[in-house]
Amino acid sequence: DTGVSQNPRHKITKRGQNVTFRCDPISEHNRLYWYRQTLGQGPEFLTYFQNEAQLEKSRLLSDRFSAERPKGSFSTLEIQRTEQGDSAMYLCASSLGTQTYEQYFGPGTRLTVT
Amino acid sequence: DAKTTQPNSMESNEEEPVHLPCNHSTISGTDYIHWYRQLPSQGPEYVIHGLTSNVNNRMASLAIAEDRKSSTLILHRATLRDAAVYYCIATRIVDGKLTFGQGTILTVHP
């Protein structure tokens, strides 16, 4: 257990539905990252926050994806109008400070879109 | 981020040393070399990082070539719990985002 929690751990949804995932980072960590991992591939960067500010979004993140980090604490990742191609493991990581040598990853949320 | 190249898979026997290579020939002077590993059904786990000098920690050692175009992660005595996918990443510290490649699948035989 790294101290980063993600909920739910598994989500099955039908195509076209909206889903929301939550990440609770280690409490004093001011940076929070979202990654997506498909089977057999390494994780891909989606977006990251420093405190409550979203500083970068990957081109992979279509308009259907939105992430928030209110008050610089937990973060949510919402996917609207899910597609089968969104099926993946969604990973959250947090790190301390701007010298981000070490990221602590949560266990991930596995999304299956049927 | 600089592209990294790693072998797809490697095998080792328990209690033997393991040397996992990584090529990063386009690395810039400010890129750090990070290693993460991912055990089955878990998120990635930080292993070690370095810039120019060799580094040691409780988990592993990192040997960086003098020209920084390659590095080697060394597990001194492999255990069955070290079986994982190992990722070598060259990245700027400024934003810290990690660009994972395919990684090396390490199999450890008892």
Chai-1 contact restraints between the chains, C-beta under 6 A:
chainA,res_idxA,chainB,res_idxB,connection_type,confidence,min_distance_angstrom,max_distance_angstrom,comment,restraint_id
A,G42,B,Y87,contact,1.0,0.0,6.0,A-B,restraint_1
A,G42,B,F100,contact,1.0,0.0,6.0,A-B,restraint_2
A,G42,B,G101,contact,1.0,0.0,6.0,A-B,restraint_3
A,G42,B,G103,contact,1.0,0.0,6.0,A-B,restraint_4
A,P43,B,F100,contact,1.0,0.0,6.0,A-B,restraint_5
A,F45,B,K97,contact,1.0,0.0,6.0,A-B,restraint_6
A,Y48,B,K97,contact,1.0,0.0,6.0,A-B,restraint_7
A,L91,B,G43,contact,1.0,0.0,6.0,A-B,restraint_8
A,T100,B,G96,contact,1.0,0.0,6.0,A-B,restraint_9
A,Y101,B,H49,contact,1.0,0.0,6.0,A-B,restraint_10
A,E102,B,Y46,contact,1.0,0.0,6.0,A-B,restraint_11
A,F105,B,G43,contact,1.0,0.0,6.0,A-B,restraint_12
A,F105,B,P44,contact,1.0,0.0,6.0,A-B,restraint_13
A,G106,B,G43,contact,1.0,0.0,6.0,A-B,restraint_14
A,P107,B,G43,contact,1.0,0.0,6.0,A-B,restraint_15
A,G108,B,G43,contact,1.0,0.0,6.0,A-B,restraint_16
